[in-house]
Amino acid sequence: MQVTTQQELSNLIDEGFDRLSLPEAPASLYDPIRYTLELPGKRIRPLLTLIGCGLCEGDVKEALPAAIAVELLHNFTLLHDDIMDAAHTRRGQPSVYKKWDANTAILSGDAIYAKAFRQLQYYGYAEAYTKDHYAAIVDIFLDSAQSVCEGQAYDLDFEDKQEVTLEDYLKMIDGKTAALISTSLAIGARVATGDAAIIDRLRTIGKKTGIAFQIQDDLLDVVADPEKFGKQRGGDIREGKKTYLSLLALQRCSPEQRKRLSAILSHNDTSDDEVVSVIELYKELNVISATRSVIRSFYEEAMEHIDTFAASSYKDEIITLLNRLISREY
């Protein structure tokens, strides 16, 4: 049976995760992994992997190991990010770092990374895949892992860097967030032996989508319902994080406003009143509306590249997915 609808693709992904072999012992290693993989998540990246394969007329079931590998890589980065950010919550629940400790989160993250590679081994052992084909799939995966690390390094650098431009920020999220979404489409296409031009087109779609997705996260931190978003409103403001909104505000504000905003973002005991004052400043400077426009612009650019593909159920699915992302509230 051909797998075409989003529900069928999601069911296939769920089956792939159900088949993951996680031993019972040592529980200190595998219980946090089970906990992580059972947290509610969108699983956008594995879905895009299957869609990328389908857009290249491949058998999406063959792309399932790559899809699981990409999602495992994503979860690996989240476990380590939470340690670096000292984040107490993840997807509305206690992070592994908070529920257990930093050492557990590091070790469990490393084990998830190993499990991701184990999934890719399918292409190394299956007779249908040549040595070169297998190497090309692994290369895409490794390039993505490196880009994510580079993006995270830039993000850490920003903590001590006084002057960060919007261009700097976009470069950072191109690695930290967009690279893995771009890779999801590209690796699915590579499983299907898509040619270089098609893979480049899919990378561009993923890049535009990933950048929009991260800026949207920045926006939702300010405007979303905390119950739905799973995070305290203004969390980025409280942490003094450099986001698209804060950088745009610093670019637009008066010297006096800049002094006040910089002071709030630079200390660690931000009050609720200060968070409200920053959000009000964003509104006053039209930062929120401008950010909404930028998000939509990136999504629209992704849609323009999708339009170049021939009509298919997979094209319909990625259009539906992007429309859902554009209007997401958490």
C-alpha angles and dihedrals in degrees: 000000000000114000109222116136123081091242091053091048091048091049089052090052091049090052090051092054091045088058093054108119109228115170121222093232138095085032091189088066104036103035092065089049092051089047091051095049092047094054112109110266141160096237089207094153099059089043090054090048091058092043091050089054092047093049087059091050093250129143103269092206087065089057093055096094089052090047092053091046092054093049091048090051089051092052091047090058092048093055091052094041091056090056093050092046094040085230115180097193137045122183090349094306133090111284119240087249090058099036093048118002143273095273091053092048092050094049095043090048090053090051090051089053090053090050089053091057090047088060091053090053087077088077091049094054102035112096091219091071124071123217090256093049091051091047091051091053092049092046091057090050094048093045088055094049090051093048092051090052091049091050091050090049090054089048091053090047089055091063091072099027113100099198116047119165128209087248089056090050094050090051090053096051090043085068104029099046113002097050094066094046089048090049092051092064094038097051091048089052091048092053086056090049092246114178124253095258093054092045090052090051091051091047089055092050089051093046094051091045093047094050091048090047094054095045087049089055088053090052095045090054085068105033107025127102103259090218091059097035093050093224137089112266112260094016091147090052091050090051093045090236119171106240135166089262097049093046092048090048092051088051093052105036130096120254090261093048090046091053091051095045093047090050093053093047093048100059129069102220099067112172127221089249091055091050090052091048091053092049090049089051090052089054093046091052092045089240094139095052092043091051091051089054093050091050092051091047092056092047091049091052089053089050091052090058091046089055089065091068121090118257113278141139088259092055088051090051096051091047089051090048094051092048088053091050092049091058099036119134098195 
